[in-house]
Amino acid sequence: MIAGPYCTKLLADLGAEVLKIEEPARGDPARKAGPFPQDIPHPERSGLFLYLNTNKLGITLDVATASGRHLLRELLRDADILVEDLPPGRAEALGLSHEALAAAYPQLVVTSITAFGSSGPYRDWRAHHLNLYHGSGHSSFIYQDPREAAKGPVVGGGYIGEYDVGLAAALATLAAVLVRPKTGRGQQVEVTKLEALVALERVDIARFANDPTPIRRPGMVGGLVRCRDGYVVITAVQNRQWQGLMEIMGNPAWAQDEICRDEISRSLHRNEIQPYVEEWAAHYTGEELYRRGQEANVPVGPVRTVAEVMAWEQARQRGFIAEIEHPEAGRLEYLTAAYGFSETPWRAERPAPLLGEHNDEVYCGRLGYSRRDLARLSAAGVI
Amino acid sequence: MKEGPLAGVRILDFTWAWAGPQGTLLLALLGAEVIKVESRQRLDHARVRSLMTGPVLASPDHSTIFSDLNVGKLGVTLDLTKPRAVEIARRLAGICDVVTANMRPGTLERLGLGYEDLRAVKPDIIMLCSSAVGGTGPERTYVGYAPTFAALGGLSSITGHRNGPPSPLSGAVDLRVGTTCALAVLAALYHHQRTGEGQYVDLSSTEVVSALVGGVFMEYAMNRRVPGRDGNWDRTMSPHNCYPCQPGEGGSIAGEGSQRWVSIAVGSDEEWRALCSVLGEGGLEVDPRFADVVSRWRHREELDDIVSAWTRDRTPDEVTETLQKAGVAAMPVLDGAALAQDPHLRERGALEKVEHPVIGSRLALAPPWRLSDTPAAIRRPSPCLGEHNGYVLGQLLGIPDEEIEELARDGVVA
């Protein structure tokens, strides 16, 4: 749905040839997830699917059938990497255990993504993004207004935790590919969603693991602040940044008070100082505060909507947004990649594949099946 | 200990704070030799203080936050405002495969340590620079921290309670940036392995955040609709929320006896039937308001009330155990204290003891991936300030001891 496909999207964007295997007829559930143009559901026009599968080739194959597994084995002979996100035990049941794969395809890096891993008490638990995000601490370490906190923990938008897992998996997979010339073989890479998410909260989790009752502080002065047209975050942490903030606030008299002397003191007296900052910020728009702050070297960022990000000149000039033409969804703007490589730049090689779009090319062109064989496989529900 | 996949890769690391160090931490876990360059004149502020850990630390080597973000690295001290230190840094680049930095764009160039300077020393060097909004474009000098990236990248605007303020999110945003840095370095190493060619990588922390919710941007690209905040509700699933529970035993961030929560997510009809089988009475399963996916979603507020009424008298663990047994995705909302005790993470060895010469024995997060042949591992504690000056400057660069001492006296190695 997201984690596995995002892992292979990252690899495809980096230039790997990715063959996406989908269940015949049904396809990746992301095809049903939307959003859809004009809200009309269509398996070839799901925004989530299009974003996650750009630059991949698409074939259909049912691994639950013996004929499907035969095709898969033929494909694995020439593959460097297999990424799978089957539930624990499922690959073994299909005769695709790590041992079997390692014996038959010694070159292969096999990356398995599961929610909780192949061992441990939660192994067979069901979990959606909501459960894993909240279950890995991500909703607990947020400094926010106590009134907001009282409404309960809130999940990160956009299924971000699933993407986090895909990123962790792509990283480990690439490391296993890199070492292959040295070891002369592939290996097994196990990635769990829970541990990938937990690793992103390493600072806070280690803090509690080593000290069950750490001190709780009121947070920094600034932080999330209302402005004239929305919200900004102001993180004037270091003293010179605080000085910069005071300068653009016109060096107010209260800033001379002893309680403003350093970050810790300001934090301890947050309730006294914060209203000054809020009162000041309310006069300006987020973009005004962004410019004024940043020109004075103060880290200020307006809370931007998705629309504002897409219109952001800085990102556009950097090529972070690109138009891609898709035969069913048409011409749309997509985000590209957060990194610019001087020698191997991001490129849109191809739009996300239609369901089974490359069956012909792969099964006939590479494996040597005839078109009539394809018809047979298709009739039997294999592809 | 078996070698990691990056054994033999050497990285010169100018990063500081949270995001950059997380990137080289991951590369160190994978076996790379990471040489972190620091200076007493410009301490990594994770060494100095933090709003979390409190006031001034006994010494820069006492910082636990620094330790957690720099496990597995070597440390040298060089005051890069001194030309001789810059010269040494260049020589170090000459024996490294990768250079990483997250200073404000332009700073390294001013110091004489820009990509072109280092390429003159090592033509196939890989250099990754991460910054708030990227090293090109009109705003390239702008600065930020994790909450800035979350705000600018659009993530804050889609995270929060309905009709409530946006969420500033947590330090995890920095670690997402670091993880992306590590991926980009590996990709450049792969290209180098194939072609012998180095390259420059320019990474925008804000773009990292946006890319990690890239699907959301399609809603705007397609329909010019701007996604907002909707608490824990989902676009399709219902029930899909955090539900209040009985306070449990043990500590929690918010303190003893504070509100506990459990998350429950029901997608399919099958999961709904499983939930009904547990909630039992009241004829839920035949209630027309909840007959199908669409009606459940439309009546999600009523549904949330019904589920809350059931969870309220139970602990998160009880709810989870009962629902998981029935086939419903449920899990306690865990905070730091609970995660540190979590039986699953314990059994899987997610926390590992590291011996640090100053801090002592400390639990740190183990590598989040398992590689069967070339395992990732914590191979050494975080470095004390300048701990490896002797090894790096003496053994690797061949600078005689007396000269290192002199450089230290002159404030170059300091």
Boltz contact constraints between the chains, C-beta under 6 A:
constraints:
  - contact:
      token1: [A, 14]
      token2: [B, 187]
      max_distance: 6.0
  - contact:
      token1: [A, 35]
      token2: [B, 218]
      max_distance: 6.0
  - contact:
      token1: [A, 35]
      token2: [B, 219]
      max_distance: 6.0
  - contact:
      token1: [A, 35]
      token2: [B, 222]
      max_distance: 6.0
  - contact:
      token1: [A, 37]
      token2: [B, 222]
      max_distance: 6.0
  - contact:
      token1: [A, 47]
      token2: [B, 218]
      max_distance: 6.0
  - contact:
      token1: [A, 47]
      token2: [B, 222]
      max_distance: 6.0
  - contact:
      token1: [A, 48]
      token2: [B, 215]
      max_distance: 6.0
  - contact:
      token1: [A, 51]
      token2: [B, 214]
      max_distance: 6.0
  - contact:
      token1: [A, 51]
      token2: [B, 215]
      max_distance: 6.0
  - contact:
      token1: [A, 51]
      token2: [B, 218]
      max_distance: 6.0
  - contact:
      token1: [A, 120]
      token2: [B, 344]
      max_distance: 6.0
  - contact:
      token1: [A, 120]
      token2: [B, 347]
      max_distance: 6.0
  - contact:
      token1: [A, 120]
      token2: [B, 348]
      max_distance: 6.0
  - contact:
      token1: [A, 121]
      token2: [B, 343]
      max_distance: 6.0
  - contact:
      token1: [A, 121]
      token2: [B, 344]
      max_distance: 6.0
  - contact:
      token1: [A, 122]
      token2: [B, 344]
      max_distance: 6.0
  - contact:
      token1: [A, 125]
      token2: [B, 324]
      max_distance: 6.0
  - contact:
      token1: [A, 126]
      token2: [B, 329]
      max_distance: 6.0
  - contact:
      token1: [A, 127]
      token2: [B, 329]
      max_distance: 6.0
  - contact:
      token1: [A, 128]
      token2: [B, 265]
      max_distance: 6.0
  - contact:
      token1: [A, 128]
      token2: [B, 329]
      max_distance: 6.0
  - contact:
      token1: [A, 130]
      token2: [B, 240]
      max_distance: 6.0
  - contact:
      token1: [A, 130]
      token2: [B, 263]
      max_distance: 6.0
  - contact:
      token1: [A, 130]
      token2: [B, 265]
      max_distance: 6.0
  - contact:
      token1: [A, 131]
      token2: [B, 263]
      max_distance: 6.0
  - contact:
      token1: [A, 131]
      token2: [B, 265]
      max_distance: 6.0
  - contact:
      token1: [A, 131]
      token2: [B, 329]
      max_distance: 6.0
  - contact:
      token1: [A, 131]
      token2: [B, 331]
      max_distance: 6.0
  - contact:
      token1: [A, 134]
      token2: [B, 263]
      max_distance: 6.0
  - contact:
      token1: [A, 134]
      token2: [B, 333]
      max_distance: 6.0
  - contact:
      token1: [A, 135]
      token2: [B, 331]
      max_distance: 6.0
  - contact:
      token1: [A, 135]
      token2: [B, 334]
      max_distance: 6.0
  - contact:
      token1: [A, 137]
      token2: [B, 334]
      max_distance: 6.0
  - contact:
      token1: [A, 137]
      token2: [B, 336]
      max_distance: 6.0
  - contact:
      token1: [A, 137]
      token2: [B, 339]
      max_distance: 6.0
  - contact:
      token1: [A, 140]
      token2: [B, 253]
      max_distance: 6.0
  - contact:
      token1: [A, 140]
      token2: [B, 335]
      max_distance: 6.0
  - contact:
      token1: [A, 141]
      token2: [B, 170]
      max_distance: 6.0
  - contact:
      token1: [A, 142]
      token2: [B, 167]
      max_distance: 6.0
  - contact:
      token1: [A, 142]
      token2: [B, 170]
      max_distance: 6.0
  - contact:
      token1: [A, 148]
      token2: [B, 164]
      max_distance: 6.0
  - contact:
      token1: [A, 151]
      token2: [B, 161]
      max_distance: 6.0
  - contact:
      token1: [A, 152]
      token2: [B, 242]
      max_distance: 6.0
  - contact:
      token1: [A, 152]
      token2: [B, 261]
      max_distance: 6.0
  - contact:
      token1: [A, 153]
      token2: [B, 242]
      max_distance: 6.0
  - contact:
      token1: [A, 153]
      token2: [B, 261]
      max_distance: 6.0
  - contact:
      token1: [A, 153]
      token2: [B, 333]
      max_distance: 6.0
  - contact:
      token1: [A, 154]
      token2: [B, 160]
      max_distance: 6.0
  - contact:
      token1: [A, 154]
      token2: [B, 161]
      max_distance: 6.0
  - contact:
      token1: [A, 154]
      token2: [B, 231]
      max_distance: 6.0
  - contact:
      token1: [A, 155]
      token2: [B, 232]
      max_distance: 6.0
  - contact:
      token1: [A, 156]
      token2: [B, 159]
      max_distance: 6.0
  - contact:
      token1: [A, 157]
      token2: [B, 158]
      max_distance: 6.0
  - contact:
      token1: [A, 157]
      token2: [B, 159]
      max_distance: 6.0
  - contact:
      token1: [A, 158]
      token2: [B, 158]
      max_distance: 6.0
  - contact:
      token1: [A, 158]
      token2: [B, 213]
      max_distance: 6.0
  - contact:
      token1: [A, 158]
      token2: [B, 216]
      max_distance: 6.0
  - contact:
      token1: [A, 160]
      token2: [B, 212]
      max_distance: 6.0
  - contact:
      token1: [A, 160]
      token2: [B, 213]
      max_distance: 6.0
  - contact:
      token1: [A, 163]
      token2: [B, 212]
      max_distance: 6.0
  - contact:
      token1: [A, 167]
      token2: [B, 179]
      max_distance: 6.0
  - contact:
      token1: [A, 168]
      token2: [B, 368]
      max_distance: 6.0
  - contact:
      token1: [A, 170]
      token2: [B, 183]
      max_distance: 6.0
  - contact:
      token1: [A, 171]
      token2: [B, 182]
      max_distance: 6.0
  - contact:
      token1: [A, 171]
      token2: [B, 183]
      max_distance: 6.0
  - contact:
      token1: [A, 172]
      token2: [B, 369]
      max_distance: 6.0
  - contact:
      token1: [A, 174]
      token2: [B, 186]
      max_distance: 6.0
  - contact:
      token1: [A, 175]
      token2: [B, 5]
      max_distance: 6.0
  - contact:
      token1: [A, 175]
      token2: [B, 30]
      max_distance: 6.0
  - contact:
      token1: [A, 175]
      token2: [B, 186]
      max_distance: 6.0
  - contact:
      token1: [A, 176]
      token2: [B, 5]
      max_distance: 6.0
  - contact:
      token1: [A, 176]
      token2: [B, 371]
      max_distance: 6.0
  - contact:
      token1: [A, 178]
      token2: [B, 5]
      max_distance: 6.0
  - contact:
      token1: [A, 178]
      token2: [B, 189]
      max_distance: 6.0
  - contact:
      token1: [A, 178]
      token2: [B, 190]
      max_distance: 6.0
  - contact:
      token1: [A, 179]
      token2: [B, 5]
      max_distance: 6.0
  - contact:
      token1: [A, 179]
      token2: [B, 374]
      max_distance: 6.0
  - contact:
      token1: [A, 183]
      token2: [B, 373]
      max_distance: 6.0
  - contact:
      token1: [A, 187]
      token2: [B, 371]
      max_distance: 6.0
  - contact:
      token1: [A, 187]
      token2: [B, 372]
      max_distance: 6.0
  - contact:
      token1: [A, 187]
      token2: [B, 373]
      max_distance: 6.0
  - contact:
      token1: [A, 188]
      token2: [B, 372]
      max_distance: 6.0
  - contact:
      token1: [A, 189]
      token2: [B, 371]
      max_distance: 6.0
  - contact:
      token1: [A, 190]
      token2: [B, 370]
      max_distance: 6.0
  - contact:
      token1: [A, 191]
      token2: [B, 369]
      max_distance: 6.0
  - contact:
      token1: [A, 195]
      token2: [B, 350]
      max_distance: 6.0
  - contact:
      token1: [A, 195]
      token2: [B, 368]
      max_distance: 6.0
  - contact:
      token1: [A, 196]
      token2: [B, 368]
      max_distance: 6.0
  - contact:
      token1: [A, 199]
      token2: [B, 365]
      max_distance: 6.0
  - contact:
      token1: [A, 199]
      token2: [B, 368]
      max_distance: 6.0
  - contact:
      token1: [A, 200]
      token2: [B, 172]
      max_distance: 6.0
  - contact:
      token1: [A, 200]
      token2: [B, 175]
      max_distance: 6.0
  - contact:
      token1: [A, 201]
      token2: [B, 172]
      max_distance: 6.0
  - contact:
      token1: [A, 202]
      token2: [B, 68]
      max_distance: 6.0
  - contact:
      token1: [A, 202]
      token2: [B, 365]
      max_distance: 6.0
  - contact:
      token1: [A, 203]
      token2: [B, 65]
      max_distance: 6.0
  - contact:
      token1: [A, 203]
      token2: [B, 68]
      max_distance: 6.0
  - contact:
      token1: [A, 203]
      token2: [B, 171]
      max_distance: 6.0
  - contact:
      token1: [A, 204]
      token2: [B, 336]
      max_distance: 6.0
  - contact:
      token1: [A, 205]
      token2: [B, 336]
      max_distance: 6.0
  - contact:
      token1: [A, 205]
      token2: [B, 339]
      max_distance: 6.0
  - contact:
      token1: [A, 206]
      token2: [B, 68]
      max_distance: 6.0
  - contact:
      token1: [A, 206]
      token2: [B, 364]
      max_distance: 6.0
  - contact:
      token1: [A, 208]
      token2: [B, 336]
      max_distance: 6.0
  - contact:
      token1: [A, 208]
      token2: [B, 337]
      max_distance: 6.0
  - contact:
      token1: [A, 208]
      token2: [B, 340]
      max_distance: 6.0
  - contact:
      token1: [A, 209]
      token2: [B, 340]
      max_distance: 6.0
  - contact:
      token1: [A, 209]
      token2: [B, 351]
      max_distance: 6.0
  - contact:
      token1: [A, 209]
      token2: [B, 363]
      max_distance: 6.0
  - contact:
      token1: [A, 210]
      token2: [B, 362]
      max_distance: 6.0
  - contact:
      token1: [A, 210]
      token2: [B, 363]
      max_distance: 6.0
  - contact:
      token1: [A, 212]
      token2: [B, 251]
      max_distance: 6.0
  - contact:
      token1: [A, 212]
      token2: [B, 337]
      max_distance: 6.0
  - contact:
      token1: [A, 213]
      token2: [B, 251]
      max_distance: 6.0
  - contact:
      token1: [A, 215]
      token2: [B, 54]
      max_distance: 6.0
  - contact:
      token1: [A, 217]
      token2: [B, 51]
      max_distance: 6.0
  - contact:
      token1: [A, 220]
      token2: [B, 51]
      max_distance: 6.0
  - contact:
      token1: [A, 224]
      token2: [B, 168]
      max_distance: 6.0
  - contact:
      token1: [A, 231]
      token2: [B, 166]
      max_distance: 6.0
  - contact:
      token1: [A, 233]
      token2: [B, 147]
      max_distance: 6.0
  - contact:
      token1: [A, 233]
      token2: [B, 148]
      max_distance: 6.0
  - contact:
      token1: [A, 233]
      token2: [B, 151]
      max_distance: 6.0
  - contact:
      token1: [A, 233]
      token2: [B, 168]
      max_distance: 6.0
  - contact:
      token1: [A, 235]
      token2: [B, 145]
      max_distance: 6.0
  - contact:
      token1: [A, 235]
      token2: [B, 147]
      max_distance: 6.0
  - contact:
      token1: [A, 264]
      token2: [B, 55]
      max_distance: 6.0
  - contact:
      token1: [A, 267]
      token2: [B, 51]
      max_distance: 6.0
  - contact:
      token1: [A, 294]
      token2: [B, 142]
      max_distance: 6.0
  - contact:
      token1: [A, 299]
      token2: [B, 143]
      max_distance: 6.0
  - contact:
      token1: [A, 299]
      token2: [B, 144]
      max_distance: 6.0
  - contact:
      token1: [A, 299]
      token2: [B, 145]
      max_distance: 6.0
  - contact:
      token1: [A, 299]
      token2: [B, 148]
      max_distance: 6.0
  - contact:
      token1: [A, 301]
      token2: [B, 144]
      max_distance: 6.0
  - contact:
      token1: [A, 301]
      token2: [B, 148]
      max_distance: 6.0
  - contact:
      token1: [A, 301]
      token2: [B, 151]
      max_distance: 6.0
  - contact:
      token1: [A, 301]
      token2: [B, 152]
      max_distance: 6.0
  - contact:
      token1: [A, 303]
      token2: [B, 151]
      max_distance: 6.0
  - contact:
      token1: [A, 303]
      token2: [B, 156]
      max_distance: 6.0
  - contact:
      token1: [A, 303]
      token2: [B, 157]
      max_distance: 6.0
  - contact:
      token1: [A, 303]
      token2: [B, 166]
      max_distance: 6.0
  - contact:
      token1: [A, 304]
      token2: [B, 152]
      max_distance: 6.0
  - contact:
      token1: [A, 304]
      token2: [B, 154]
      max_distance: 6.0
  - contact:
      token1: [A, 305]
      token2: [B, 157]
      max_distance: 6.0
  - contact:
      token1: [A, 305]
      token2: [B, 226]
      max_distance: 6.0
  - contact:
      token1: [A, 306]
      token2: [B, 154]
      max_distance: 6.0
  - contact:
      token1: [A, 306]
      token2: [B, 216]
      max_distance: 6.0
  - contact:
      token1: [A, 306]
      token2: [B, 217]
      max_distance: 6.0
  - contact:
      token1: [A, 306]
      token2: [B, 220]
      max_distance: 6.0
  - contact:
      token1: [A, 306]
      token2: [B, 226]
      max_distance: 6.0
  - contact:
      token1: [A, 306]
      token2: [B, 227]
      max_distance: 6.0
  - contact:
      token1: [A, 307]
      token2: [B, 220]
      max_distance: 6.0
  - contact:
      token1: [A, 307]
      token2: [B, 226]
      max_distance: 6.0
  - contact:
      token1: [A, 309]
      token2: [B, 154]
      max_distance: 6.0
  - contact:
      token1: [A, 309]
      token2: [B, 210]
      max_distance: 6.0
  - contact:
      token1: [A, 310]
      token2: [B, 220]
      max_distance: 6.0
  - contact:
      token1: [A, 314]
      token2: [B, 133]
      max_distance: 6.0
  - contact:
      token1: [A, 314]
      token2: [B, 137]
      max_distance: 6.0
  - contact:
      token1: [A, 314]
      token2: [B, 139]
      max_distance: 6.0
  - contact:
      token1: [A, 317]
      token2: [B, 137]
      max_distance: 6.0
  - contact:
      token1: [A, 318]
      token2: [B, 134]
      max_distance: 6.0
  - contact:
      token1: [A, 318]
      token2: [B, 136]
      max_distance: 6.0
  - contact:
      token1: [A, 318]
      token2: [B, 137]
      max_distance: 6.0
  - contact:
      token1: [A, 320]
      token2: [B, 207]
      max_distance: 6.0
  - contact:
      token1: [A, 332]
      token2: [B, 221]
      max_distance: 6.0
  - contact:
      token1: [A, 333]
      token2: [B, 221]
      max_distance: 6.0
  - contact:
      token1: [A, 335]
      token2: [B, 210]
      max_distance: 6.0
  - contact:
      token1: [A, 335]
      token2: [B, 211]
      max_distance: 6.0
  - contact:
      token1: [A, 335]
      token2: [B, 214]
      max_distance: 6.0
  - contact:
      token1: [A, 335]
      token2: [B, 217]
      max_distance: 6.0
  - contact:
      token1: [A, 338]
      token2: [B, 180]
      max_distance: 6.0
  - contact:
      token1: [A, 338]
      token2: [B, 203]
      max_distance: 6.0
  - contact:
      token1: [A, 338]
      token2: [B, 204]
      max_distance: 6.0
  - contact:
      token1: [A, 338]
      token2: [B, 207]
      max_distance: 6.0
  - contact:
      token1: [A, 338]
      token2: [B, 208]
      max_distance: 6.0
  - contact:
      token1: [A, 338]
      token2: [B, 211]
      max_distance: 6.0
  - contact:
      token1: [A, 339]
      token2: [B, 184]
      max_distance: 6.0
  - contact:
      token1: [A, 339]
      token2: [B, 201]
      max_distance: 6.0
  - contact:
      token1: [A, 339]
      token2: [B, 203]
      max_distance: 6.0
  - contact:
      token1: [A, 340]
      token2: [B, 202]
      max_distance: 6.0
  - contact:
      token1: [A, 341]
      token2: [B, 199]
      max_distance: 6.0
  - contact:
      token1: [A, 341]
      token2: [B, 201]
      max_distance: 6.0
  - contact:
      token1: [A, 342]
      token2: [B, 199]
      max_distance: 6.0
  - contact:
      token1: [A, 342]
      token2: [B, 200]
      max_distance: 6.0
  - contact:
      token1: [A, 343]
      token2: [B, 197]
      max_distance: 6.0
  - contact:
      token1: [A, 343]
      token2: [B, 199]
      max_distance: 6.0
  - contact:
      token1: [A, 344]
      token2: [B, 191]
      max_distance: 6.0
